[in-house]
Amino acid sequence: MNDPAVVLAGVSKIFSTGTAALAATDLSIAEGSFTSVVGPSGCGKSTLLRLIAGLTPPTSGRIARAATATPLATGFVFQEATLMPWATTAENIALPLRLASVADAEVAARVSDAVARVGLGGFAAAYPRELSGGMKMRVSIARAIVNGPRLLLMDEPFAALDEFTRFKLNDDLLELWQRNRWTILFVTHSIREAVFLSERVVVMSPRPGRIVADLAVDLPPQRDAALRLGHAFADQCARVTSALGDAFLTQAAS
């Protein structure tokens, strides 16, 4: 086990409206790991990511980050690509670098590298209206990694895509992670997606969210379309489904 990139100790979040989004939560994310978070809508999954990113403060508890996982070294991919419609692919990807006053020559080199990493060669000059949904999400991922972050937070980035495009992006994201070994925390409603991508799946209860299961994914590191059709994959998905069902039953009984 690698050293932790992020550690949450007793972290909770209650919004000014009085909504308790997250109950006291303990969680440790290892450097270079791929962890997925699943749970019902409104259970605090997105809140968890925003807390780790430093976008909102916890109500109680403590969040400790390694030097490689500070807010400045963190990339965030949202469910919507949120691209500037008047800007090209390259200009959208360059935004974090422009905000950081990076020199033009370095911006060009980093953007070119990010474009190549996410498979957007030939589309650097394209505008969002000229891109498919999957390509827009590739731009969003490239923008998140162009600063060279070590921690990548992803909030249901593929939820709005068709299944074929989603599978393709799953494959490509897994390849990117295996090549770069970022620390990835990935929120999804899809149990199959969580199992396919991850080394570990964290299951959250209905609101106020709390971690009710923390499951290692017992699958080989090299994963492909054939794996999705196998018994081992189905068994891992069944484990997560069962844990999620138990979370609802526990909540109903309390």
C-alpha positions, -999 to +999 in steps of 0.1 A: +000+000+000+013+034-010+013+064+014-020+082+015-026+111-008-057+123+011-070+114+046-104+124+059-109+121+096-144+126+110-154+149+081-190+161+080-209+187+060-240+206+070-251+233+046-265+267+057-300+254+048-296+228+075-292+200+051-269+173+065-251+162+033-223+141+048-221+124+082-188+119+101-166+102+074-132+086+077-114+078+044-079+073+033-069+074-004-036+059-014-011+076-037-015+064-073-047+044-066-080+044-085-110+045-061-147+048-071-175+061-050-211+048-055-243+056-037-278+069-043-285+105-056-281+131-029-259+110-006-230+134-006-207+119-033-202+152-050-199+170-017-171+146-008-152+155-039-157+193-033-145+190+002-113+172-009-108+197-037-110+226-011-140+241-029-160+241+003-150+237+039-161+208+061-184+215+090-163+193+113-134+170+110-100+173+092-088+167+057-050+161+053-034+161+019+000+150+008+022+175-010+011+158-043-026+163-035-028+199-025-057+220-040-032+235-065-021+200-076-056+188-081-076+184-113-114+183-112-136+169-140-173+177-136-204+159-150-208+186-176-179+195-198-185+233-191-164+245-221-163+281-233-183+280-265-163+308-281-130+291-275-112+263-294-103+230-279-067+243-274-079+275-258-103+256-234-075+233-224-051+262-219-074+281-194-058+268-162-024+277-175-035+312-186-049+318-151-016+307-136+003+331-160+023+303-176+046+315-204+031+312-239+057+287-252+051+264-222+013+267-226+016+256-262+038+226-253+016+215-224-016+219-244-002+199-273+008+171-248-027+171-232-044+170-266-023+139-276-029+122-242-067+122-245-068+113-282-079+147-296-053+150-323-066+170-352-092+188-331-071+214-313-087+242-335-123+229-332-150+247-313-173+229-288-202+230-312-182+209-336-174+182-311-195+152-300-204+147-263-175+122-258-150+146-274-162+175-252-155+153-222-121+145-235-114+183-237-126+186-201-102+158-190-074+174-209-081+207-192-080+189-158-046+173-164-028+201-183-014+215-151+002+181-142-019+173-112-013+142-091-048+140-077-077+138-102-113+141-089-140+131-113-177+137-107-198+114-129-180+126-160-195+100-184-231+099-170-247+118-200-230+097-227-243+068-247-231+034-236-207+028-265-190+062-259-189+056-222-172+022-226-146+037-249-139+065-225-136+040-196-110+021-216-091+053-224-092+066-189-080+033-175-051+034-199-042+070-190-043+061-153-021+031-158+004+052-177+004+082-154-005+067-120-025+097-109-045+093-077-081+092-090-113+095-070-142+088-093-179+093-085-204+073-105-240+059-103-229+029-124-218-001-105-204-017-136-183+014-144-170+015-109-160-021-109-144-020-143-123+011-136-113+007-100-090-010-076-115-002-048-151+008-045-165+029-016-202+025-010-222+054+006-255+054+023-285+076+016-282+112+030-266+121+053-240+102+035-216+079+053-193+051+041-210+017+047-187-005+026-151-004+014-145-031-012-113-041-029-119-051-066-105-085-072-098-083-109-066-083-130-051-049-137-054-053-175-091-049-183-109-051-216-143-057-232-140-094-227-137-089-190-170-072-188-187-104-201-170-127-176-182-144-144-155-127-123-167-092-133-203-102-126-193-115-092-176-082-083-206-062-095-228-084-074-207-077-042-211-039-047-248-042-055-254-062-023-235-036-003-256-008-018-288-028-010-276-033+026-270+005+029-307+012+020-319-014+044-298-001+073-310+034+066-346+023+065-343+005+098-326+034+116 
